[in-house]
Amino acid sequence: MITDIYAAALSVGEKPATLRKWVSRAELTHRGYDARRRVRVDLDELADLVAAKRAAASNEAA
């Protein structure tokens, strides 16, 4: 599902600025802009990225 960056951030518990950073680093694919010129991203891709980052962080802590 493609949604704006603010709704996406809310759904995964991250800040919109973090998602914008991931988009700028090409870790997350930019899917265009909505009518209000907000960045759009794929929620499935985002969920996979967040899960991978959290798993990596927990592995570093252990």
C-alpha positions, -999 to 999 in steps of 0.1 A, spaced: 0 0 0 14 34 -10 8 62 15 22 96 25 53 97 48 34 110 78 9 81 79 37 57 72 57 70 100 28 68 124 21 32 114 56 20 121 64 42 151 92 62 135 96 100 129 88 114 94 123 129 94 138 94 98 118 82 68 128 111 47 165 104 56 160 68 45 145 79 12 174 103 7 199 75 14 180 52 -11 172 27 17 135 33 11 120 38 -24 105 72 -31 71 66 -48 63 101 -59 42 128 -42 6 131 -31 -17 161 -39 -2 180 -9 34 174 -22 42 149 6 65 121 -1 48 87 -7 63 54 3 53 17 2 42 5 36 52 -31 30 87 -20 20 89 3 50 77 -25 74 105 -48 60 131 -21 64 121 -12 100 120 -49 110 155 -54 95 169 -23 113 154 -33 146 168 -68 142 202 -54 135 200 -31 165 190 -60 188 219 -81 174 244 -53 181 231 -50 217 235 -87 224 
